[in-house]
């Protein structure tokens, strides 16, 4: 819409609003008087009806006298209301004053508010150009080092030099992965980034999706949640190797949220929200926010309820166990633990379920078994620092060797 078209439409709407308000004020002047006059007409009809009933003999003179007195009171009240109507309503001067305030203050005030809060002269922009502008903004966003300096978390040059000298001779992928996990869990993000970069150099073309995702994760954590172009490069490589990598899809969604591309964030997050690995931290985060993201993208979406298989004893099971003899209760609990162990061994499961199995075995004083399950879980979730950190906490708290 061109500028003159906008102001023509806005002016026409303003005139229509003024006309509606002026008409409303004018009706106030006559509303009370009209109501009183209408009531008087009704009472006159009622008096006439009384005379007709008296003539027909349907009421006696005493009843007619009582009804006339009652209606007479109402007539007096209605007449008083009609007489007071001009004072209750709006006088001619008050009407002119109200209209003057609307024309003199209302319209200029509205224009002033728009001038301050709106965007006078700003042209319409179609959806395509707006999305292109957002994409251009994302393409020109700050690099990792620039953002770290902005956040006051610039990298330590001395630490970088020491790490570079130390890692030149490092060539064992498993040793690098282990050091990365330790550094990440300890919050030493600069070290974690350099370790993962060295791991990718060692692996070359054999680097997997999780290896690239872990570099992106360390970069994002280092920049306080900001997904930089360097992190995006790692995420692209991760998804090229495995488009279903949930951690990478989660971080890509965060990148699009930061760039205002809510439609793309929704596209990457929806499969995880509806069918992601239960218990993973990113699934919980996505499910909490995806409906809001869809709304921002202009998409009608309601998150479906998930029906995950129960990880262990239900409330009903626990209630039933409370009424058993100690020996029977122990047997029941051990049976449930065995079922969970068999299911994880055959079908796999979430990190929450592995955590529950480890802790349950520890409670049953089967520590060797718990240690074995923990070691299996570490292999199962290799390359996933957040899950490994969760499992390590369980090991520490139950007295296992982490």
Beta strands, then each sheet from edge to edge (+ up, - down):
end
